[in-house]
């Protein structure tokens, strides 16, 4: 049970201190309780805590929308704010229906987009999440196989459905995070974007985990050549507070119609002043400190260290910026190692549908000493197991 966190450290209810290599599910990219984020929230709380949503928005909400559109990969971008990643995915799925008139979606096996109804319908991570609610889920969803990084791009694209007559969107994680830090083959995202354009569907990039520098680029999908039509962002955006967004091309977002009419998609707390202030401070930190570039440099260095550490039982180290996956042999193996590492003071997460991957997503601000300590502890745990 957590009671305190700062930087890359977490303290539990018994006073034990841990090194967090999860960033709190990827949220604390800039570190837990960064003082500039805390100060921004305190200043905002002294001025305005809540406004009137889209009817009479706060100034800080509008500023955040403008800032997000400025870092988008298209000119004249538009954005919609929400609270969690699943909310952003819901907004993207709704946008695709309005823009194309088609409700069908292509998603991928092993994908995770959230557990509210719209996102759950397009999440192929685990059938047990979907089965109790199957009757209430959108049925026009086609799950394509996730292509391993070693396959030919043309073969991967050929595995997509043939009939796109009802398909309005393809949703993809540039790297499958919860699915086991699985990277697609180089060029796959670019090919996916091309196929979507040819067949009249929108490409939705779920960058909730991978975006804002986590994978060494503002947007991993764009870095890989697959510039999408819509981007979902969350997790790290709020620096610890719940805030997310769906950002899209202007002509696509225009499908929502006249902004002077009553909003048909909104939420009481979407773009709340405190979350918006925290997000603006977080974006400032990422840009000012060059943490996108830092993630691009530090991630490969950590991966090389792990690959050359002689870790028994680690079959592969997968890496994209500061998102890494350690492939283990044996179902459930990551659960055992996560517990053993916890006892040594290191927080990691199991990943993959078979719990056979250790997922690492530390804050970009984590120290070299903390990383070295983790590699040493991991080696000891593997030797002892």
C-alpha positions as a Markdown table, in Angstrom:
| # | Residue | x | y | z |
|---|---|---|---|---|
| 1 | Unk | 0.0 | 0.0 | 0.0 |
| 2 | Unk | 1.5 | 3.2 | -1.2 |
| 3 | Unk | 1.6 | 6.3 | 1.1 |
| 4 | Unk | 4.2 | 8.5 | -0.5 |
| 5 | Unk | 6.2 | 8.8 | -3.7 |
| 6 | Unk | 8.7 | 11.2 | -5.1 |
| 7 | Unk | 11.0 | 10.9 | -8.2 |
| 8 | Unk | 11.6 | 7.2 | -8.8 |
| 9 | Unk | 10.9 | 6.2 | -5.2 |
| 10 | Unk | 7.8 | 4.9 | -3.5 |
| 11 | Unk | 7.2 | 4.4 | 0.3 |
| 12 | Unk | 4.7 | 1.9 | 1.6 |
| 13 | Unk | 2.5 | 1.9 | 4.7 |
| 14 | Unk | 5.3 | 0.1 | 6.7 |
| 15 | Unk | 7.9 | 2.6 | 5.8 |
| 16 | Unk | 9.7 | 0.5 | 3.2 |
| 17 | Unk | 11.2 | 2.3 | 0.2 |
| 18 | Unk | 11.1 | 1.0 | -3.3 |
| 19 | Unk | 12.5 | 2.0 | -6.7 |
| 20 | Unk | 9.6 | 2.2 | -9.1 |
| 21 | Unk | 10.3 | 0.8 | -12.6 |
| 22 | Unk | 6.6 | 1.0 | -13.5 |
| 23 | Unk | 6.1 | 4.8 | -13.3 |
| 24 | Unk | 2.7 | 4.0 | -11.8 |
| 25 | Unk | 1.5 | 2.3 | -15.0 |
| 26 | Unk | 3.4 | 4.8 | -17.1 |
| 27 | Unk | 2.0 | 7.9 | -15.5 |
| 28 | Unk | 5.1 | 9.3 | -13.8 |
| 29 | Unk | 7.3 | 9.7 | -16.8 |
| 30 | Unk | 8.7 | 12.9 | -15.3 |
| 31 | Unk | 8.9 | 11.3 | -11.9 |
| 32 | Unk | 6.4 | 11.1 | -9.0 |
| 33 | Unk | 5.4 | 14.4 | -7.5 |
| 34 | Unk | 7.6 | 16.5 | -9.6 |
| 35 | Unk | 7.9 | 19.9 | -7.8 |
| 36 | Unk | 7.0 | 21.9 | -10.8 |
| 37 | Unk | 3.8 | 19.9 | -11.4 |
| 38 | Unk | 2.9 | 20.2 | -7.7 |
| 39 | Unk | 3.5 | 23.9 | -7.8 |
| 40 | Unk | 1.3 | 24.3 | -10.9 |
| 41 | Unk | -1.5 | 22.4 | -9.2 |
| 42 | Unk | -1.2 | 24.5 | -6.0 |
| 43 | Unk | -1.3 | 27.7 | -7.9 |
| 44 | Unk | -4.3 | 26.6 | -9.9 |
| 45 | Unk | -6.1 | 25.4 | -6.8 |
| 46 | Unk | -5.7 | 28.9 | -5.3 |
| 47 | Unk | -7.4 | 30.4 | -8.4 |
| 48 | Unk | -10.0 | 28.1 | -9.9 |
| 49 | Unk | -10.7 | 24.4 | -9.2 |
| 50 | Unk | -13.7 | 23.9 | -11.5 |
| 51 | Unk | -15.4 | 25.6 | -14.4 |
| 52 | Unk | -18.5 | 24.9 | -16.5 |
| 53 | Unk | -17.1 | 22.3 | -18.9 |
| 54 | Unk | -17.5 | 23.1 | -22.6 |
| 55 | Unk | -20.1 | 25.7 | -22.0 |
| 56 | Unk | -17.9 | 28.2 | -20.1 |
| 57 | Unk | -14.4 | 26.5 | -20.1 |
| 58 | Unk | -11.5 | 27.6 | -18.0 |
| 59 | Unk | -8.6 | 29.5 | -19.5 |
| 60 | Unk | -6.2 | 26.8 | -18.6 |
| 61 | Unk | -8.3 | 24.2 | -20.4 |
| 62 | Unk | -8.1 | 26.2 | -23.6 |
| 63 | Unk | -4.4 | 26.7 | -23.2 |
| 64 | Unk | -3.9 | 22.9 | -22.9 |
| 65 | Unk | -5.9 | 22.2 | -26.0 |
| 66 | Unk | -3.8 | 24.7 | -27.9 |
| 67 | Unk | -0.6 | 23.2 | -26.6 |
| 68 | Unk | -1.6 | 19.7 | -27.5 |
| 69 | Unk | -2.6 | 20.8 | -31.0 |
| 70 | Unk | 0.8 | 22.5 | -31.4 |
| 71 | Unk | 2.7 | 19.2 | -30.7 |
| 72 | Unk | 0.4 | 17.2 | -33.0 |
| 73 | Unk | 1.8 | 15.9 | -36.3 |
| 74 | Unk | -0.7 | 17.8 | -38.4 |
| 75 | Unk | -1.3 | 21.5 | -39.1 |
| 76 | Unk | -4.5 | 22.8 | -37.7 |
| 77 | Unk | -5.1 | 19.9 | -35.4 |
| 78 | Unk | -8.1 | 19.8 | -33.0 |
| 79 | Unk | -8.3 | 18.0 | -29.6 |
| 80 | Unk | -10.9 | 16.8 | -27.1 |
| 81 | Unk | -10.0 | 16.4 | -23.4 |
| 82 | Unk | -11.1 | 13.7 | -21.0 |
| 83 | Unk | -9.9 | 12.0 | -17.9 |
| 84 | Unk | -8.5 | 8.5 | -18.6 |
| 85 | Unk | -7.1 | 6.7 | -21.6 |
| 86 | Unk | -10.3 | 4.7 | -22.2 |
| 87 | Unk | -12.1 | 8.1 | -22.4 |
| 88 | Unk | -9.7 | 9.2 | -25.2 |
| 89 | Unk | -10.2 | 5.9 | -27.1 |
| 90 | Unk | -14.0 | 6.3 | -26.8 |
| 91 | Unk | -13.7 | 9.8 | -28.3 |
| 92 | Unk | -11.6 | 8.5 | -31.2 |
| 93 | Unk | -14.0 | 5.6 | -31.9 |
| 94 | Unk | -16.9 | 8.1 | -32.0 |
| 95 | Unk | -15.0 | 10.5 | -34.2 |
| 96 | Unk | -14.3 | 7.7 | -36.7 |
| 97 | Unk | -18.1 | 6.8 | -36.9 |
| 98 | Unk | -19.0 | 10.5 | -37.5 |
| 99 | Unk | -16.2 | 11.0 | -40.1 |
| 100 | Unk | -16.7 | 7.8 | -42.1 |
| 101 | Unk | -20.3 | 6.8 | -41.5 |
| 102 | Unk | -19.0 | 3.2 | -40.8 |
| 103 | Unk | -19.0 | 1.6 | -37.3 |
| 104 | Unk | -16.7 | -1.4 | -38.0 |
| 105 | Unk | -13.3 | -1.5 | -36.4 |
| 106 | Unk | -10.2 | -3.5 | -37.0 |
| 107 | Unk | -8.1 | -4.1 | -33.9 |
| 108 | Unk | -5.3 | -6.5 | -32.9 |
| 109 | Unk | -4.9 | -9.6 | -30.9 |
| 110 | Unk | -3.2 | -8.8 | -27.6 |
| 111 | Unk | -4.2 | -5.2 | -27.7 |
| 112 | Unk | -5.3 | -3.3 | -24.7 |
| 113 | Unk | -7.3 | 0.0 | -25.0 |
| 114 | Unk | -9.2 | 0.2 | -21.7 |
| 115 | Unk | -12.2 | -1.5 | -20.1 |
| 116 | Unk | -15.1 | 0.8 | -20.6 |
| 117 | Unk | -17.5 | -0.5 | -23.2 |
| 118 | Unk | -16.2 | 1.1 | -26.4 |
| 119 | Unk | -12.5 | 0.4 | -25.7 |
| 120 | Unk | -13.3 | -3.1 | -24.3 |
| 121 | Unk | -15.0 | -4.0 | -27.5 |
| 122 | Unk | -11.7 | -3.4 | -29.4 |
| 123 | Unk | -9.3 | -4.8 | -26.8 |
| 124 | Unk | -8.0 | -8.2 | -27.8 |
| 125 | Unk | -5.8 | -8.7 | -24.7 |
| 126 | Unk | -7.9 | -11.3 | -22.7 |
| 127 | Unk | -11.2 | -12.9 | -23.5 |
| 128 | Unk | -12.0 | -13.1 | -19.7 |
| 129 | Unk | -12.3 | -9.3 | -19.7 |
| 130 | Unk | -14.8 | -9.3 | -22.5 |
| 131 | Unk | -16.9 | -12.5 | -21.9 |
| 132 | Unk | -19.2 | -11.3 | -19.1 |
| 133 | Unk | -20.2 | -8.2 | -21.1 |
| 134 | Unk | -20.2 | -9.7 | -24.6 |
| 135 | Unk | -23.9 | -9.1 | -25.2 |
| 136 | Unk | -23.5 | -5.3 | -24.6 |
| 137 | Unk | -20.4 | -4.8 | -26.7 |
| 138 | Unk | -20.1 | -3.5 | -30.3 |
| 139 | Unk | -20.0 | -6.6 | -32.5 |
| 140 | Unk | -18.5 | -5.2 | -35.7 |
| 141 | Unk | -14.9 | -5.6 | -34.5 |
| 142 | Unk | -12.4 | -7.8 | -36.4 |
| 143 | Unk | -9.2 | -8.8 | -34.5 |
| 144 | Unk | -6.2 | -9.2 | -36.8 |
| 145 | Unk | -3.1 | -11.2 | -35.6 |
| 146 | Unk | -0.4 | -9.0 | -34.1 |
| 147 | Unk | 2.7 | -9.3 | -36.4 |
| 148 | Unk | 5.9 | -10.2 | -34.6 |
| 149 | Unk | 8.8 | -7.9 | -35.4 |
| 150 | Unk | 10.6 | -10.5 | -37.5 |
| 151 | Unk | 7.8 | -11.0 | -40.1 |
| 152 | Unk | 7.6 | -9.4 | -43.6 |
| 153 | Unk | 5.5 | -6.3 | -43.6 |
| 154 | Unk | 3.5 | -7.4 | -46.7 |
| 155 | Unk | 2.7 | -10.7 | -45.1 |
| 156 | Unk | 1.5 | -8.8 | -41.9 |
| 157 | Unk | -0.7 | -6.5 | -44.0 |
| 158 | Unk | -2.1 | -9.5 | -45.9 |
| 159 | Unk | -3.4 | -10.9 | -42.7 |
| 160 | Unk | -5.9 | -8.0 | -42.4 |
| 161 | Unk | -9.5 | -8.7 | -43.3 |
| 162 | Unk | -10.5 | -8.6 | -47.0 |
| 163 | Unk | -13.9 | -6.9 | -46.6 |
| 164 | Unk | -13.6 | -3.3 | -45.4 |
| 165 | Unk | -17.1 | -2.2 | -46.6 |
| 166 | Unk | -18.2 | -1.6 | -43.0 |
| 167 | Unk | -14.8 | -0.7 | -41.5 |
| 168 | Unk | -14.4 | 2.9 | -40.4 |
| 169 | Unk | -11.3 | 2.7 | -38.2 |
| 170 | Unk | -8.2 | 0.7 | -37.4 |
| 171 | Unk | -6.9 | 1.1 | -33.9 |
| 172 | Unk | -3.4 | 0.1 | -33.0 |
| 173 | Unk | -0.8 | 0.5 | -30.2 |
| 174 | Unk | 2.5 | 1.4 | -31.8 |
| 175 | Unk | 4.0 | -0.9 | -29.2 |
| 176 | Unk | 1.7 | -3.3 | -27.3 |
| 177 | Unk | 2.4 | -2.5 | -23.7 |
| 178 | Unk | 0.3 | -4.7 | -21.5 |
| 179 | Unk | 0.4 | -7.3 | -24.3 |
| 180 | Unk | 4.1 | -7.8 | -23.5 |
| 181 | Unk | 6.0 | -4.8 | -25.0 |
| 182 | Unk | 5.6 | -6.3 | -28.5 |
| 183 | Unk | 7.0 | -4.3 | -31.3 |
| 184 | Unk | 5.6 | -4.6 | -34.9 |
| 185 | Unk | 8.0 | -5.1 | -37.8 |
| 186 | Unk | 9.7 | -1.9 | -39.1 |
| 187 | Unk | 7.4 | -0.3 | -41.7 |
| 188 | Unk | 4.2 | -2.0 | -40.5 |
| 189 | Unk | 2.6 | 1.2 | -39.1 |
| 190 | Unk | 3.5 | 3.1 | -42.3 |
| 191 | Unk | 1.9 | 0.3 | -44.3 |
| 192 | Unk | -1.2 | 0.3 | -42.1 |
| 193 | Unk | -1.6 | 4.0 | -42.6 |
| 194 | Unk | -1.4 | 3.5 | -46.4 |
| 195 | Unk | -3.9 | 0.7 | -46.4 |
| 196 | Unk | -6.3 | 2.8 | -44.3 |
| 197 | Unk | -6.1 | 5.7 | -46.8 |
| 198 | Unk | -6.7 | 3.3 | -49.7 |
| 199 | Unk | -9.7 | 1.7 | -48.1 |
| 200 | Unk | -11.4 | 4.8 | -46.6 |
| 201 | Unk | -10.8 | 4.1 | -42.9 |
| 202 | Unk | -9.2 | 6.2 | -40.2 |
| 203 | Unk | -6.1 | 5.1 | -38.4 |
| 204 | Unk | -6.3 | 5.6 | -34.6 |
| 205 | Unk | -3.0 | 5.4 | -32.8 |
| 206 | Unk | -3.4 | 4.5 | -29.1 |
| 207 | Unk | -0.4 | 6.5 | -27.8 |
| 208 | Unk | -1.6 | 6.5 | -24.2 |
| 209 | Unk | 1.4 | 4.5 | -23.0 |
| 210 | Unk | 3.9 | 5.1 | -25.9 |
| 211 | Unk | 3.4 | 8.9 | -26.5 |
| 212 | Unk | 5.0 | 12.0 | -25.0 |
| 213 | Unk | 8.5 | 10.7 | -25.2 |
| 214 | Unk | 8.1 | 7.3 | -23.4 |
| 215 | Unk | 9.3 | 5.5 | -26.6 |
| 216 | Unk | 11.9 | 8.2 | -27.5 |
| 217 | Unk | 9.7 | 10.3 | -29.7 |
| 218 | Unk | 6.7 | 12.6 | -29.2 |
| 219 | Unk | 4.6 | 10.1 | -31.1 |
| 220 | Unk | 5.9 | 6.5 | -31.7 |
| 221 | Unk | 3.5 | 6.0 | -34.6 |
| 222 | Unk | 4.8 | 9.1 | -36.4 |
| 223 | Unk | 8.4 | 8.1 | -35.8 |
| 224 | Unk | 7.7 | 4.8 | -37.4 |
| 225 | Unk | 6.2 | 6.5 | -40.5 |
| 226 | Unk | 2.6 | 5.6 | -39.7 |
| 227 | Unk | 1.2 | 9.1 | -39.2 |
| 228 | Unk | -2.4 | 8.4 | -38.0 |
| 229 | Unk | -5.6 | 10.3 | -38.4 |
| 230 | Unk | -6.3 | 10.3 | -34.6 |
| 231 | Unk | -4.0 | 10.0 | -31.6 |
| 232 | Unk | -5.1 | 9.1 | -28.1 |
| 233 | Unk | -2.9 | 10.3 | -25.3 |
| 234 | Unk | -3.1 | 9.9 | -21.5 |
| 235 | Unk | -1.0 | 8.4 | -18.6 |
| 236 | Unk | 2.1 | 10.7 | -18.5 |
| 237 | Unk | 0.1 | 13.7 | -19.8 |
| 238 | Unk | -1.1 | 14.8 | -16.3 |
| 239 | Unk | 2.1 | 14.3 | -14.5 |
| 240 | Unk | 0.1 | 12.2 | -11.9 |
| 241 | Unk | -3.3 | 13.7 | -12.4 |
| 242 | Unk | -6.1 | 12.2 | -14.5 |
| 243 | Unk | -6.2 | 13.9 | -17.9 |
| 244 | Unk | -6.3 | 12.5 | -21.4 |
| 245 | Unk | -7.0 | 13.6 | -24.9 |
| 246 | Unk | -8.0 | 12.6 | -28.4 |
| 247 | Unk | -6.2 | 14.7 | -31.0 |
| 248 | Unk | -7.0 | 14.6 | -34.7 |
| 249 | Unk | -6.7 | 16.1 | -38.1 |
| 250 | Unk | -8.8 | 19.1 | -38.5 |
| 251 | Unk | -10.9 | 17.7 | -41.4 |
| 252 | Unk | -11.6 | 14.5 | -39.4 |
| 253 | Unk | -12.5 | 16.4 | -36.1 |
| 254 | Unk | -14.8 | 18.6 | -38.2 |
| 255 | Unk | -17.2 | 15.7 | -38.4 |
| 256 | Unk | -18.4 | 16.7 | -34.9 |
| 257 | Unk | -20.2 | 19.6 | -36.5 |
| 258 | Unk | -20.9 | 23.2 | -35.5 |
| 259 | Unk | -19.2 | 23.9 | -32.2 |
| 260 | Unk | -21.9 | 26.4 | -31.3 |
| 261 | Unk | -24.4 | 23.6 | -31.0 |
| 262 | Unk | -25.0 | 21.5 | -27.9 |
| 263 | Unk | -22.1 | 19.1 | -27.3 |
| 264 | Unk | -22.9 | 15.5 | -28.0 |
| 265 | Unk | -19.8 | 14.2 | -26.3 |
| 266 | Unk | -18.5 | 15.8 | -23.1 |
| 267 | Unk | -18.0 | 15.1 | -19.4 |
| 268 | Unk | -18.4 | 17.3 | -16.3 |
| 269 | Unk | -14.7 | 17.0 | -15.4 |
| 270 | Unk | -13.2 | 16.7 | -18.9 |
| 271 | Unk | -10.3 | 19.2 | -19.0 |
| 272 | Unk | -10.7 | 20.3 | -15.4 |
| 273 | Unk | -8.5 | 23.2 | -14.3 |
| 274 | Unk | -6.3 | 21.2 | -12.0 |
| 275 | Unk | -5.6 | 18.4 | -14.5 |
| 276 | Unk | -5.0 | 21.0 | -17.2 |
| 277 | Unk | -2.5 | 22.9 | -15.1 |
| 278 | Unk | -0.6 | 19.7 | -14.3 |
| 279 | Unk | -0.6 | 18.7 | -18.0 |
| 280 | Unk | 0.8 | 22.1 | -19.1 |
| 281 | Unk | 3.6 | 21.8 | -16.4 |
| 282 | Unk | 4.4 | 18.3 | -17.6 |
| 283 | Unk | 4.6 | 19.3 | -21.2 |
| 284 | Unk | 6.9 | 22.2 | -20.2 |
| 285 | Unk | 9.2 | 19.8 | -18.3 |
| 286 | Unk | 9.4 | 17.3 | -21.2 |
| 287 | Unk | 10.3 | 20.1 | -23.7 |
| 288 | Unk | 12.6 | 22.1 | -21.6 |
| 289 | Unk | 14.7 | 19.2 | -20.3 |
| 290 | Unk | 14.8 | 17.4 | -23.6 |
| 291 | Unk | 13.4 | 14.2 | -22.0 |
| 292 | Unk | 12.1 | 12.9 | -25.3 |
| 293 | Unk | 15.8 | 12.8 | -26.5 |
| 294 | Unk | 16.8 | 11.4 | -23.1 |
| 295 | Unk | 14.4 | 8.5 | -23.4 |
| 296 | Unk | 15.7 | 7.8 | -26.9 |
| 297 | Unk | 19.3 | 7.6 | -25.5 |
| 298 | Unk | 18.8 | 6.0 | -22.1 |
| 299 | Unk | 16.5 | 3.2 | -23.2 |
| 300 | Unk | 18.9 | 1.6 | -25.6 |
| 301 | Unk | 21.7 | 1.9 | -23.0 |
| 302 | Unk | 19.6 | 0.1 | -20.4 |
| 303 | Unk | 18.6 | -2.6 | -23.0 |
| 304 | Unk | 22.3 | -3.2 | -23.8 |
| 305 | Unk | 23.2 | -3.5 | -20.2 |
| 306 | Unk | 20.4 | -6.1 | -19.7 |
| 307 | Unk | 21.4 | -8.0 | -22.8 |
| 308 | Unk | 25.0 | -8.2 | -21.6 |
| 309 | Unk | 24.3 | -8.9 | -18.0 |
| 310 | Unk | 24.2 | -12.7 | -18.5 |
| 311 | Unk | 20.7 | -12.9 | -17.0 |
| 312 | Unk | 19.6 | -16.6 | -16.9 |
| 313 | Unk | 16.1 | -17.2 | -18.1 |
| 314 | Unk | 15.8 | -13.9 | -20.1 |
| 315 | Unk | 15.3 | -15.0 | -23.7 |
| 316 | Unk | 14.9 | -11.5 | -25.2 |
| 317 | Unk | 15.1 | -7.9 | -24.3 |
| 318 | Unk | 12.6 | -5.7 | -26.3 |
| 319 | Unk | 12.9 | -2.0 | -26.2 |
| 320 | Unk | 11.4 | 1.2 | -27.5 |
| 321 | Unk | 12.8 | 4.3 | -25.7 |
| 322 | Unk | 12.1 | 3.9 | -22.0 |
| 323 | Unk | 9.7 | 1.0 | -22.5 |
| 324 | Unk | 11.3 | -2.4 | -22.2 |
| 325 | Unk | 10.1 | -6.0 | -22.0 |
| 326 | Unk | 12.1 | -8.9 | -20.7 |
| 327 | Unk | 10.8 | -12.1 | -22.3 |
| 328 | Unk | 11.0 | -15.0 | -19.9 |
| 329 | Unk | 10.5 | -18.8 | -20.4 |
| 330 | Unk | 7.4 | -20.3 | -18.9 |
| 331 | Unk | 3.8 | -19.1 | -18.3 |
| 332 | Unk | 3.4 | -17.1 | -15.1 |
| 333 | Unk | 7.2 | -16.6 | -14.7 |
| 334 | Unk | 6.9 | -12.9 | -14.5 |
| 335 | Unk | 4.5 | -13.1 | -11.5 |
| 336 | Unk | 7.1 | -15.0 | -9.5 |
| 337 | Unk | 9.9 | -12.6 | -10.4 |
| 338 | Unk | 7.8 | -9.5 | -9.8 |
| 339 | Unk | 7.2 | -10.7 | -6.2 |
| 340 | Unk | 10.8 | -11.6 | -5.7 |
| 341 | Unk | 11.9 | -8.1 | -6.9 |
| 342 | Unk | 9.3 | -6.5 | -4.7 |
| 343 | Unk | 10.9 | -8.1 | -1.7 |
| 344 | Unk | 14.3 | -6.6 | -2.8 |
| 345 | Unk | 12.8 | -3.1 | -3.2 |
| 346 | Unk | 12.0 | -2.9 | -6.9 |
| 347 | Unk | 8.6 | -2.5 | -8.5 |
| 348 | Unk | 8.0 | -4.1 | -11.9 |
| 349 | Unk | 4.9 | -5.3 | -13.7 |
| 350 | Unk | 4.2 | -8.7 | -15.3 |
| 351 | Unk | 2.9 | -8.3 | -18.9 |
| 352 | Unk | 1.8 | -10.5 | -21.8 |
| 353 | Unk | -1.3 | -12.7 | -21.9 |
| 354 | Unk | 0.7 | -15.5 | -20.3 |
| 355 | Unk | 2.4 | -13.3 | -17.7 |
| 356 | Unk | 5.8 | -14.3 | -19.2 |
| 357 | Unk | 7.2 | -10.8 | -19.7 |
| 358 | Unk | 8.6 | -8.3 | -17.2 |
| 359 | Unk | 7.6 | -4.8 | -18.3 |
| 360 | Unk | 9.9 | -1.9 | -17.4 |
| 361 | Unk | 8.7 | 1.7 | -17.8 |
| 362 | Unk | 10.7 | 3.8 | -15.3 |
| 363 | Unk | 10.6 | 7.5 | -15.0 |
| 364 | Unk | 12.9 | 9.2 | -17.5 |
| 365 | Unk | 14.4 | 10.9 | -14.5 |
| 366 | Unk | 15.5 | 7.7 | -12.8 |
| 367 | Unk | 19.2 | 7.7 | -11.8 |
| 368 | Unk | 21.9 | 5.5 | -13.3 |
| 369 | Unk | 22.6 | 4.2 | -9.8 |
| 370 | Unk | 18.9 | 3.1 | -9.4 |
| 371 | Unk | 19.0 | 1.3 | -12.7 |
| 372 | Unk | 22.3 | -0.4 | -11.9 |
| 373 | Unk | 20.9 | -1.6 | -8.6 |
| 374 | Unk | 17.9 | -3.0 | -10.4 |
| 375 | Unk | 20.0 | -5.0 | -12.9 |
| 376 | Unk | 22.0 | -6.4 | -10.0 |
| 377 | Unk | 18.9 | -7.4 | -8.1 |
| 378 | Unk | 17.3 | -8.9 | -11.2 |
| 379 | Unk | 20.4 | -11.0 | -11.7 |
| 380 | Unk | 20.4 | -12.2 | -8.1 |
| 381 | Unk | 16.7 | -13.1 | -8.3 |
| 382 | Unk | 17.1 | -15.1 | -11.5 |
| 383 | Unk | 20.1 | -16.9 | -10.1 |
| 384 | Unk | 18.1 | -17.9 | -7.0 |
| 385 | Unk | 15.0 | -19.0 | -8.8 |
